[in-house]
């Protein structure tokens, strides 16, 4: 036993007292948190150290585990170790380096492995030591990181709200990361003051503590791209940026891709909206139009129509107008990048876009427009992650998108069922995440129902989620009509008629081929073969089928109208019914009295 090194009071007591932040109680006894169980019942006396015959003696009435306390102190270098001479310690670099498969193993300090400078830390015998503070700028402990990446906090550390600092805490932008290496990489890349919160669970608490004491800090979280990291930033409710690749932190980006990639990535800040806003803070503002009077920015829109109706021509016309800043047939647009996710019609897309560019004199490089080369399955998280990753790369070049088109909904669901609410909800959630990230409009292209051509087919959740919806239908061989069927926050636009304008274009092989563009015509869309708009004509036809003795109850007529036109949105259909009835009454075609609809008498 005499061969074991002894914990001499003069050699170890001062280091133990300072490291554990012990306070002298009764003279000669130093009290605080137990380095083994962490119990700290101050001002009581469960754990303490004292001198006995020139040696350090430790006591804990909570765990009462003398051996475990010694081991905890040994791990922190606060207690002597007995080791056989043939054992090589990781921190004993005076010994020959151990070998693995005949090759000497090099134990470099942690910061060398992470390719970062020793910022906000110091080196203690190849162990990185990072001081930790609270929001009152008081030092509360430290973190020690061994060359192999093992991390240990000082005994008794109250981790909640504790953090390390790279730079200083000062008004203005300040990044918050989880780990020390990540925070150093962010600080070295950007030059911005950065703190690290020790782990994901502590991150929201650190943000709250800092913001309370330093209200002028602009906190942005340099988040890890993993489940715990995303959960932490959402819990914090603060702006954040994540690396593109799943599982990465910003040190991974620093090591693999360099400084510029870190800076560019941190510019992709997501700013979450608060869950609640006080009534007095609500602001009334005019619509923020993407296409003036038709489609608002940061909304979910849908164009639907039968096969061959011209819906892709119509949506492409809108998309290219936005990508070039050209007004959309008399409606101003908000110019910006467009991503067009094409699930079908790839062979004709170049012809259609080429015809549009030729018609409107658009030169190469003038349209910030990107078309996908395949469908993206929006109900599969892996496929959506690939889309978001590819978009992020292009956004760095072309800027944030104003419009993302998904053509068509059926192709973007892959094998999922468009009638199944679960699959549609996954699709809508994916659309909303992109819309919220970039503040852009998502436009879906969809097919009509098999029986009811007045609505898009599939689950009712589709229509319920939309802010705008419009139908494209072929009027005859040369004309198509656009009819809005849902306008959530504004009055319904008038139907629009377009003429299919033939255009001759040249292929890359200098051969002439034909395509078309849509040209607006002020002609008012009328029901085929009648002198009134289509909706009114259908309603009048229903009235005449149901009327007995020239009249019918309004509720009966309404029920039949709903059976014919209900697109899964009863409020929209109700407004359409009321509008058509009102127009027919105002035009002196029908009249209503006490809930009864009758045809206006046309006497001599």
C-alpha positions as CSV (number, residue, x, y, z in Angstrom):
1,X,0.0,0.0,0.0
2,X,2.9,2.3,0.7
3,X,3.7,2.1,-3.1
4,X,0.5,4.1,-4.0
5,X,1.0,7.8,-4.5
6,X,-0.6,9.8,-1.8
7,X,-2.9,12.9,-2.0
8,X,-0.7,15.3,-0.1
9,X,-2.7,18.3,1.2
10,X,0.0,20.8,0.1
11,X,0.0,19.3,-3.4
12,X,-3.7,18.8,-4.2
13,X,-5.9,20.7,-1.8
14,X,-5.7,24.1,-3.5
15,X,-6.4,22.7,-7.0
16,X,-9.4,20.7,-5.6
17,X,-10.8,23.8,-3.8
18,X,-10.5,26.1,-6.9
19,X,-11.7,23.5,-9.5
20,X,-14.8,22.5,-7.4
21,X,-15.3,26.0,-6.1
22,X,-15.4,24.8,-2.5
23,X,-16.2,27.2,0.3
24,X,-14.7,27.0,3.8
25,X,-17.3,26.1,6.4
26,X,-16.1,25.1,9.9
27,X,-12.4,26.0,10.0
28,X,-10.3,23.5,8.0
29,X,-13.3,22.0,6.1
30,X,-14.1,23.0,2.5
31,X,-17.7,22.4,1.3
32,X,-19.4,22.2,-2.1
33,X,-20.8,19.9,-4.8
34,X,-19.7,16.2,-4.8
35,X,-17.6,15.4,-7.9
36,X,-19.2,12.0,-8.1
37,X,-22.9,12.4,-7.4
38,X,-23.1,16.1,-8.0
39,X,-25.1,16.6,-4.8
40,X,-24.8,20.1,-3.5
41,X,-27.1,20.9,-0.5
42,X,-25.5,24.2,0.4
43,X,-25.3,25.6,3.0
44,X,-25.4,22.1,4.4
45,X,-22.3,19.9,4.8
46,X,-22.9,16.7,2.8
47,X,-19.6,16.9,0.9
48,X,-16.4,18.3,2.1
49,X,-12.6,17.9,2.1
50,X,-10.3,18.3,5.1
51,X,-6.6,17.7,6.0
52,X,-5.7,14.6,8.0
53,X,-2.1,13.8,8.7
54,X,-1.0,16.0,5.8
55,X,-3.2,14.2,3.3
56,X,-6.5,15.1,1.7
57,X,-9.5,13.3,3.1
58,X,-12.9,13.5,1.2
59,X,-16.4,12.9,2.6
60,X,-19.9,12.7,1.0
61,X,-22.9,11.8,3.1
62,X,-25.1,11.5,0.0
63,X,-23.3,8.9,-2.2
64,X,-20.8,7.8,0.5
65,X,-18.7,6.3,-2.3
66,X,-15.1,7.1,-1.5
67,X,-13.7,5.1,-4.4
68,X,-16.0,6.8,-7.0
69,X,-15.1,10.2,-5.6
70,X,-11.4,9.5,-6.0
71,X,-11.9,8.3,-9.6
72,X,-13.8,11.5,-10.4
73,X,-11.0,13.6,-9.0
74,X,-8.4,11.5,-10.8
75,X,-10.2,12.2,-14.1
76,X,-9.8,15.9,-13.5
77,X,-6.2,15.5,-12.5
78,X,-7.0,16.4,-8.9
79,X,-5.9,13.1,-7.3
80,X,-2.8,11.0,-7.8
81,X,-3.1,7.8,-9.8
82,X,-1.3,4.5,-9.4
83,X,-0.6,3.0,-12.8
84,X,1.6,0.0,-13.7
85,X,4.7,1.0,-15.6
86,X,3.7,-0.9,-18.7
87,X,0.5,1.2,-19.1
88,X,0.7,4.2,-21.5
89,X,-1.6,7.0,-20.6
90,X,-3.1,9.1,-23.4
91,X,-1.8,12.3,-21.8
92,X,1.6,10.9,-21.1
93,X,3.4,11.8,-24.3
94,X,6.8,11.2,-22.8
95,X,6.1,7.5,-23.3
96,X,6.5,5.8,-26.6
97,X,3.4,6.2,-28.8
98,X,1.1,3.1,-28.7
99,X,0.6,1.2,-31.9
100,X,-2.4,0.0,-33.8
101,X,-1.9,-2.7,-36.4
102,X,1.8,-1.9,-36.3
103,X,1.3,1.9,-36.9
104,X,2.1,4.5,-34.3
105,X,-1.1,6.3,-33.1
106,X,-0.7,10.1,-33.0
107,X,-2.7,11.8,-30.3
108,X,-3.1,15.4,-31.5
109,X,-5.0,18.0,-29.4
110,X,-8.7,18.2,-30.2
111,X,-8.4,21.6,-31.9
112,X,-5.8,20.3,-34.3
113,X,-8.1,17.4,-35.3
114,X,-11.0,19.9,-35.9
115,X,-8.7,22.2,-37.9
116,X,-9.5,25.3,-35.7
117,X,-7.5,27.7,-33.6
118,X,-7.4,27.6,-29.8
119,X,-10.0,30.4,-29.4
120,X,-11.7,30.9,-26.1
121,X,-9.7,28.0,-24.6
122,X,-6.3,27.0,-23.5
123,X,-4.2,23.8,-23.7
124,X,-3.4,21.8,-20.6
125,X,-1.1,18.8,-21.4
126,X,-2.8,18.3,-24.8
127,X,-6.3,18.6,-23.2
128,X,-8.3,21.6,-24.4
129,X,-9.8,23.5,-21.5
130,X,-12.7,25.8,-22.2
131,X,-13.8,28.2,-19.4
132,X,-17.6,28.4,-18.9
133,X,-19.7,31.4,-17.8
134,X,-23.2,32.4,-16.9
135,X,-25.0,35.4,-18.3
136,X,-23.7,37.6,-15.4
137,X,-20.2,37.0,-16.8
138,X,-19.3,34.9,-13.8
139,X,-17.0,31.9,-14.4
140,X,-19.0,28.8,-13.3
141,X,-16.7,26.0,-14.4
142,X,-14.9,24.5,-17.4
143,X,-15.1,21.8,-20.1
144,X,-12.1,19.6,-20.7
145,X,-11.8,17.9,-24.1
146,X,-9.3,15.1,-24.6
147,X,-7.5,14.5,-27.9
148,X,-10.0,11.7,-28.8
149,X,-13.0,14.1,-28.3
150,X,-14.2,12.9,-24.9
151,X,-15.7,15.9,-23.0
152,X,-16.0,16.3,-19.3
153,X,-17.4,19.2,-17.3
154,X,-15.9,20.3,-14.0
155,X,-17.4,18.6,-11.0
156,X,-20.5,20.2,-9.6
157,X,-21.1,22.4,-12.6
158,X,-24.7,23.7,-12.9
159,X,-24.9,23.4,-16.6
160,X,-28.2,25.1,-17.1
161,X,-27.7,28.4,-18.9
162,X,-23.9,28.0,-18.9
163,X,-21.9,28.7,-22.0
164,X,-18.5,29.4,-23.5
165,X,-17.5,32.4,-25.6
166,X,-15.5,32.9,-28.8
167,X,-14.9,36.6,-29.0
168,X,-16.9,38.6,-26.6
169,X,-20.5,39.4,-25.7
170,X,-21.4,42.8,-27.3
171,X,-24.5,44.4,-28.9
172,X,-25.3,43.2,-32.4
173,X,-25.2,39.9,-34.2
174,X,-24.1,36.9,-32.1
175,X,-24.2,33.3,-33.2
176,X,-25.1,30.5,-30.8
177,X,-23.8,26.9,-31.5
178,X,-24.0,23.7,-29.6
179,X,-20.3,22.7,-29.2
180,X,-17.0,24.5,-28.8
181,X,-15.4,23.3,-32.1
182,X,-18.6,24.4,-34.0
183,X,-18.5,27.8,-32.4
184,X,-14.8,28.4,-33.2
185,X,-15.4,27.4,-36.9
186,X,-18.3,29.9,-37.1
187,X,-16.2,32.6,-35.4
188,X,-13.2,32.0,-37.7
189,X,-15.3,32.0,-40.8
190,X,-17.4,35.1,-40.1
191,X,-15.5,37.1,-37.5
192,X,-18.8,37.3,-35.5
193,X,-18.9,36.8,-31.8
194,X,-20.1,33.3,-31.0
195,X,-21.1,31.4,-27.9
196,X,-21.6,27.7,-27.4
197,X,-24.3,26.2,-25.3
198,X,-22.6,22.9,-24.3
199,X,-25.3,20.8,-26.0
200,X,-28.7,21.0,-27.8
201,X,-30.8,20.7,-24.7
202,X,-29.1,23.7,-23.0
203,X,-29.2,25.9,-26.1
204,X,-32.7,27.4,-25.6
205,X,-31.8,28.2,-22.0
206,X,-28.6,29.9,-22.9
207,X,-30.5,32.0,-25.5
208,X,-33.1,33.1,-23.0
209,X,-30.5,33.9,-20.3
210,X,-28.3,36.0,-22.7
211,X,-31.3,37.8,-24.2
212,X,-32.6,38.8,-20.7
213,X,-29.3,40.3,-19.6
214,X,-28.2,41.6,-23.0
215,X,-31.4,42.7,-24.8
216,X,-29.4,44.3,-27.7
217,X,-27.9,40.9,-28.8
218,X,-29.2,39.7,-32.1
219,X,-29.0,35.9,-31.6
220,X,-28.9,33.6,-34.6
221,X,-28.4,29.9,-34.0
222,X,-25.7,28.1,-36.0
223,X,-27.6,24.9,-35.6
224,X,-26.5,21.3,-36.1
225,X,-28.5,19.5,-38.9
226,X,-29.8,16.6,-36.8
227,X,-32.9,15.8,-34.9
228,X,-31.7,17.2,-31.6
229,X,-30.4,20.4,-33.2
230,X,-33.6,21.2,-35.1
231,X,-35.7,20.4,-32.0
232,X,-33.5,22.9,-30.0
233,X,-33.8,25.8,-32.5
234,X,-37.6,25.3,-32.7
235,X,-37.8,25.3,-28.9
236,X,-35.7,28.5,-28.9
237,X,-38.0,30.3,-31.4
238,X,-35.1,32.2,-32.8
239,X,-33.6,32.6,-36.3
240,X,-31.3,29.8,-37.3
241,X,-29.3,28.3,-40.2
242,X,-28.4,24.7,-40.7
243,X,-25.8,23.0,-42.9
244,X,-27.4,21.5,-46.1
245,X,-26.3,17.9,-45.3
246,X,-28.1,15.8,-42.7
247,X,-25.9,15.1,-39.7
248,X,-23.5,18.0,-40.3
249,X,-22.5,20.7,-38.0
250,X,-20.7,23.9,-39.1
251,X,-17.3,22.5,-38.2
252,X,-18.0,19.7,-40.6
253,X,-18.7,22.3,-43.3
254,X,-15.5,24.3,-42.3
255,X,-13.3,21.2,-42.6
256,X,-14.8,19.8,-45.8
257,X,-15.8,22.9,-47.8
258,X,-14.0,25.9,-46.2
259,X,-14.7,29.4,-45.0
260,X,-16.9,30.6,-47.9
261,X,-19.2,27.7,-47.6
262,X,-19.8,28.4,-43.9
263,X,-20.4,32.1,-44.6
264,X,-22.8,31.4,-47.4
265,X,-24.6,28.7,-45.4
266,X,-25.1,31.0,-42.4
267,X,-26.7,33.6,-44.7
268,X,-29.6,31.1,-45.3
269,X,-31.3,32.2,-42.1
270,X,-34.8,30.8,-41.3
271,X,-36.8,33.2,-39.2
272,X,-39.6,31.4,-37.4
273,X,-42.7,33.2,-36.7
274,X,-43.8,33.6,-33.1
275,X,-46.8,31.4,-32.0
276,X,-48.8,34.4,-30.8
277,X,-49.1,38.1,-31.6
278,X,-50.9,40.5,-29.4
279,X,-54.0,42.1,-31.0
280,X,-52.6,45.6,-30.8
281,X,-49.5,44.5,-32.7
282,X,-51.5,43.1,-35.7
283,X,-50.9,45.3,-38.8
284,X,-53.4,45.8,-41.6
285,X,-51.6,45.9,-44.9
286,X,-52.5,45.8,-48.5
287,X,-52.0,42.5,-50.3
288,X,-48.4,41.7,-51.3
289,X,-49.0,40.7,-54.9
290,X,-46.8,38.3,-56.9
291,X,-49.1,38.9,-59.8
292,X,-51.1,42.1,-59.2
293,X,-54.7,41.4,-58.4
294,X,-54.4,37.6,-59.0
295,X,-51.8,35.8,-56.9
296,X,-50.2,36.9,-53.6
297,X,-46.7,36.3,-52.5
298,X,-46.0,33.5,-49.9
299,X,-49.2,31.6,-50.6
300,X,-50.2,28.2,-51.9
301,X,-52.0,28.3,-55.3
302,X,-53.3,25.7,-57.7
303,X,-54.1,25.6,-61.4
304,X,-56.3,22.7,-62.5
305,X,-57.7,21.6,-65.8
306,X,-58.4,18.6,-67.9
307,X,-55.8,16.9,-70.0
308,X,-55.0,19.1,-73.1
309,X,-56.8,22.1,-71.7
310,X,-53.6,24.3,-71.8
311,X,-52.9,24.5,-68.0
312,X,-49.2,24.1,-68.4
313,X,-49.1,26.8,-71.1
314,X,-51.0,29.1,-68.7
315,X,-48.7,28.4,-65.7
316,X,-45.5,28.6,-67.7
317,X,-46.8,32.0,-69.0
318,X,-47.1,33.2,-65.4
319,X,-43.7,31.7,-64.3
320,X,-41.7,33.2,-67.2
321,X,-43.3,36.6,-66.6
322,X,-42.1,36.5,-63.0
323,X,-38.6,35.2,-63.9
324,X,-38.1,38.0,-66.4
325,X,-40.1,40.8,-64.6
326,X,-42.4,41.2,-67.7
327,X,-45.9,42.2,-66.8
328,X,-48.5,39.4,-67.0
329,X,-51.0,40.6,-69.6
330,X,-51.5,44.0,-67.9
331,X,-50.8,42.8,-64.3
332,X,-47.5,43.9,-62.7
333,X,-45.4,41.1,-61.2
334,X,-42.8,40.7,-58.5
335,X,-39.7,39.7,-60.4
336,X,-37.6,36.8,-58.9
337,X,-36.1,33.4,-59.4
338,X,-38.5,30.6,-60.4
339,X,-38.0,26.9,-59.8
340,X,-40.2,24.7,-62.0
341,X,-40.5,21.1,-60.9
342,X,-41.6,19.3,-64.0
343,X,-42.9,15.8,-63.6
344,X,-44.1,15.4,-67.2
345,X,-43.9,17.0,-70.6
346,X,-40.1,17.3,-70.6
347,X,-39.9,16.9,-74.4
348,X,-42.1,19.8,-75.2
349,X,-41.0,22.1,-72.4
350,X,-38.0,23.6,-74.3
351,X,-40.3,24.3,-77.3
352,X,-42.9,26.0,-75.2
353,X,-40.4,28.2,-73.2
354,X,-38.5,28.9,-76.5
355,X,-41.6,30.1,-78.2
356,X,-42.4,32.4,-75.2
357,X,-38.9,33.8,-75.1
358,X,-39.0,34.5,-78.9
359,X,-42.4,36.2,-78.6
360,X,-41.4,38.5,-75.8
361,X,-37.8,39.2,-77.0
362,X,-36.1,37.5,-74.0
363,X,-32.4,37.0,-74.5
364,X,-30.2,34.4,-72.9
365,X,-29.4,35.1,-69.3
366,X,-32.4,37.3,-68.7
367,X,-34.7,34.8,-67.0
368,X,-33.8,33.5,-63.5
369,X,-35.7,30.3,-64.3
370,X,-34.7,26.7,-63.4
371,X,-36.5,23.5,-64.6
372,X,-36.1,20.2,-62.9
373,X,-35.0,17.2,-65.0
374,X,-37.3,14.8,-63.1
375,X,-40.2,14.7,-60.8
376,X,-39.7,15.2,-57.0
377,X,-41.8,13.0,-54.7
378,X,-43.0,15.6,-52.3
379,X,-44.5,13.0,-49.9
380,X,-41.1,11.4,-49.3
381,X,-38.8,13.3,-46.8
382,X,-35.6,12.0,-48.6
383,X,-36.7,13.3,-51.9
384,X,-37.7,16.7,-50.4
385,X,-34.3,16.9,-48.7
386,X,-32.6,16.4,-52.1
387,X,-34.8,19.2,-53.6
388,X,-34.1,21.6,-50.7
389,X,-30.4,20.9,-51.0
390,X,-30.3,21.5,-54.8
391,X,-32.4,24.7,-54.5
392,X,-30.1,26.0,-51.8
393,X,-27.1,25.7,-54.1
394,X,-28.9,27.6,-56.9
395,X,-30.2,30.2,-54.5
396,X,-26.6,31.1,-53.7
397,X,-26.2,32.0,-57.3
398,X,-29.6,33.3,-58.4
399,X,-31.2,34.5,-55.2
400,X,-34.3,33.4,-53.3
401,X,-37.2,32.2,-55.3
402,X,-40.5,34.1,-55.8
403,X,-42.3,31.1,-57.3
404,X,-41.9,27.3,-57.1
405,X,-44.1,25.4,-59.5
406,X,-45.0,21.7,-59.0
407,X,-46.3,20.2,-62.3
408,X,-48.2,18.0,-61.7
409,X,-49.5,17.0,-58.2
410,X,-50.0,13.4,-59.3
411,X,-46.4,13.0,-60.5
412,X,-45.1,14.6,-57.3
413,X,-46.9,12.1,-55.2
414,X,-45.2,9.1,-56.9
415,X,-47.1,6.0,-55.8
416,X,-49.0,7.8,-53.1
417,X,-52.7,8.2,-53.3
418,X,-54.0,11.7,-54.0
419,X,-57.3,10.7,-52.4
420,X,-55.6,9.7,-49.2
421,X,-55.6,12.5,-46.6
422,X,-52.3,11.3,-45.0
423,X,-50.4,11.4,-48.3
424,X,-51.8,14.8,-49.2
425,X,-50.9,16.2,-45.8
426,X,-47.3,15.1,-46.2
427,X,-47.3,16.9,-49.6
428,X,-48.8,20.1,-48.2
429,X,-46.4,20.1,-45.2
430,X,-43.4,19.8,-47.6
431,X,-44.8,22.7,-49.7
432,X,-45.3,24.8,-46.6
433,X,-41.8,24.3,-45.4
434,X,-40.3,25.5,-48.7
435,X,-42.8,28.4,-48.8
436,X,-41.9,29.5,-45.2
437,X,-38.2,29.1,-45.7
438,X,-38.0,31.3,-48.8
439,X,-41.2,33.4,-48.4
440,X,-42.2,32.3,-51.9
441,X,-45.4,31.2,-53.6
442,X,-46.0,27.5,-54.3
443,X,-48.1,26.8,-57.4
444,X,-49.4,23.3,-58.0
445,X,-50.6,22.1,-61.4
446,X,-53.4,19.5,-61.1
447,X,-56.0,17.6,-63.1
448,X,-59.8,17.9,-62.9
449,X,-62.0,15.2,-61.3
450,X,-63.0,12.3,-63.5
451,X,-66.7,13.1,-63.2
452,X,-66.8,16.7,-62.1
453,X,-64.8,19.0,-64.4
454,X,-65.4,22.0,-62.2
455,X,-63.0,21.0,-59.5
456,X,-59.5,19.4,-59.0
457,X,-59.6,15.7,-58.3
458,X,-58.4,14.1,-55.0
459,X,-58.8,14.6,-51.3
460,X,-60.6,17.7,-50.0
461,X,-57.5,18.7,-48.0
462,X,-56.0,20.0,-51.2
463,X,-58.6,22.7,-51.7
464,X,-58.8,23.5,-48.0
465,X,-55.1,24.4,-47.9
466,X,-55.2,26.7,-50.9
467,X,-55.1,30.5,-50.9
468,X,-55.7,30.7,-54.7
469,X,-57.3,28.3,-57.1
470,X,-58.1,28.7,-60.8
471,X,-59.4,26.5,-63.6
472,X,-58.0,26.4,-67.2
473,X,-60.4,25.0,-69.8
474,X,-60.3,24.8,-73.5
475,X,-63.1,27.0,-74.9
476,X,-62.7,25.8,-78.5
477,X,-59.8,24.9,-80.7
478,X,-58.2,28.3,-80.5
479,X,-59.2,29.7,-77.1
480,X,-58.8,28.9,-73.4
481,X,-60.4,30.5,-70.4
482,X,-59.0,31.1,-66.9
483,X,-61.6,31.1,-64.1
484,X,-60.7,31.7,-60.5
485,X,-62.6,29.4,-58.2
486,X,-60.9,30.4,-54.9
487,X,-59.5,33.7,-53.8
488,X,-59.0,33.5,-50.0
489,X,-58.3,37.1,-49.1
490,X,-59.5,39.3,-52.0
491,X,-62.4,39.6,-54.4
492,X,-62.6,37.0,-57.1
493,X,-60.9,38.1,-60.4
494,X,-63.0,38.2,-63.5
495,X,-62.5,35.2,-65.9
496,X,-59.9,35.8,-68.6
497,X,-59.9,34.6,-72.2
498,X,-56.7,33.7,-74.1
499,X,-56.1,32.9,-77.7
500,X,-53.5,30.2,-78.7
501,X,-51.0,32.1,-80.8
502,X,-49.0,29.8,-83.2
503,X,-45.2,30.5,-83.1
504,X,-42.5,29.2,-85.4
505,X,-39.2,28.6,-83.7
506,X,-35.9,27.0,-84.8
507,X,-34.3,23.9,-83.3
508,X,-30.6,23.8,-82.4
509,X,-30.3,21.9,-85.7
510,X,-31.8,24.9,-87.6
511,X,-35.1,23.1,-88.4
512,X,-38.4,25.0,-88.1
513,X,-41.0,23.6,-85.6
514,X,-44.2,25.0,-84.2
515,X,-45.4,25.8,-80.7
516,X,-47.9,28.2,-79.1
517,X,-48.1,31.0,-76.6
518,X,-51.2,32.4,-74.9
519,X,-52.3,35.9,-75.9
520,X,-54.8,37.7,-73.7
521,X,-58.0,38.9,-75.4
522,X,-60.4,41.3,-73.8
523,X,-63.3,39.2,-75.1
524,X,-65.5,38.2,-72.1
525,X,-65.8,34.5,-71.7
526,X,-69.4,33.4,-72.4
527,X,-71.1,30.1,-72.1
528,X,-70.8,28.2,-75.3
529,X,-73.9,28.8,-77.4
530,X,-75.4,31.4,-75.0
531,X,-75.2,35.1,-74.4
532,X,-74.2,35.0,-70.7
533,X,-71.2,33.8,-68.7
534,X,-71.0,30.1,-68.2
535,X,-71.8,29.8,-64.5
536,X,-75.0,31.9,-65.0
537,X,-76.0,29.8,-68.0
538,X,-75.6,26.5,-66.1
539,X,-77.6,28.0,-63.2
540,X,-80.4,29.1,-65.5
541,X,-80.4,25.6,-67.1
542,X,-80.8,24.0,-63.7
543,X,-83.6,26.4,-62.8
544,X,-85.6,25.5,-65.9
545,X,-85.1,21.7,-65.3
546,X,-86.4,22.1,-61.7
547,X,-89.1,24.7,-62.1
548,X,-92.7,23.8,-61.8
549,X,-95.2,26.4,-62.9
550,X,-92.2,28.7,-63.6
551,X,-90.8,28.7,-60.1
552,X,-88.6,26.7,-57.7
553,X,-87.5,27.2,-54.1
554,X,-84.1,28.8,-53.7
555,X,-82.9,26.1,-51.3
556,X,-83.7,23.3,-53.8
557,X,-82.0,25.1,-56.6
558,X,-79.0,25.7,-54.3
559,X,-78.7,22.0,-53.4
560,X,-78.7,20.9,-57.0
561,X,-76.1,23.6,-57.8
562,X,-73.9,22.2,-55.0
563,X,-74.3,18.7,-56.3
564,X,-73.0,19.9,-59.7
565,X,-70.2,22.3,-58.6
566,X,-69.1,21.6,-55.0
567,X,-65.3,21.3,-55.2
568,X,-64.7,20.3,-51.6
569,X,-65.1,23.9,-50.5
570,X,-68.7,24.7,-49.6
571,X,-67.9,28.4,-48.8
572,X,-66.4,28.9,-52.3
573,X,-69.4,27.2,-53.9
574,X,-71.9,29.1,-51.8
575,X,-70.3,32.4,-52.9
576,X,-70.4,31.3,-56.5
577,X,-74.0,30.4,-56.3
578,X,-75.0,33.7,-54.6
579,X,-73.0,35.6,-57.2
580,X,-74.6,33.9,-60.2
581,X,-78.1,34.3,-58.7
582,X,-77.5,38.0,-58.0
583,X,-76.2,38.5,-61.6
584,X,-79.3,36.8,-63.1
585,X,-81.6,38.9,-61.0
586,X,-79.7,42.1,-61.8
587,X,-79.9,41.3,-65.5
588,X,-83.7,40.8,-65.1
589,X,-83.5,37.2,-66.1
590,X,-84.7,35.8,-62.8
591,X,-86.4,37.2,-59.8
592,X,-86.7,36.0,-56.2
593,X,-89.4,36.6,-53.6
594,X,-89.7,35.0,-50.1
595,X,-87.2,32.3,-50.9
596,X,-88.8,31.4,-54.3
597,X,-87.0,31.9,-57.6
598,X,-89.0,32.5,-60.7
599,X,-88.4,33.6,-64.3
600,X,-89.1,37.2,-65.1
601,X,-92.3,37.5,-67.0
602,X,-91.8,38.8,-70.6
603,X,-95.2,40.2,-71.6
604,X,-96.2,42.0,-74.8
